[in-house]
Amino acid sequence: MLFLVKRFIPSYNVFMSPEKIVARLLIAQHKTLAIAESCTGGYLTHCLTNIPGSSKFLEAAVVAYSNKAKQRLLRIPAGILRQHGAVSKQIAQAMALCVRTIHQTDLGVAITGIAGPTGATKTKPVGVVYIAVSAPAKTLCLEYLFKGDRIRIKQKAVTQALYLLKKCLS
């Protein structure tokens, strides 16, 4: 006889939005979240705060758009910004770790990238986005290259951040 043992995951269906799924997982697991956004300008925070009860898991959100804001609000060292640039894996990881540490949450998520239409370089094209999730045991960071206009790139970045959070919570 075969027995299948499943870990409890709050019920959700395939028609539920990614932000509702993440919210349910955070609430069910009694986890808190802090957010650091750059190129998405607060859009991830907007999506999560549209959900009733988001105050149960969302501790803080920071839009650190400029390098100066990243240094002042997130305590990112100027040397790391100079060495790697604001749009890099290193900065996304630092943003996620710093926002989690500053606000003493279980998870920190960060998004940094180039939404365009300007700001691209030879090595960093429009649509390059780094998304990081920091947990006490590790920080995960992925690089994406999204196509589309500025709004579409921001939407895709937020969707991927939600899927990355879901992955870390499942």
PyMOL commands that set and color helices and strands:
alter all, ss='L'
color gray80, all
select helices_A, chain A and resi 18-28+43-49+54-56+67-74+78-84+89-103+150-169
alter helices_A, ss='H'
color red, helices_A
select strands_A, chain A and resi 33-37+58-63+107-113+128-134+139-145
alter strands_A, ss='S'
color yellow, strands_A
deselect
rebuild
show_as cartoon
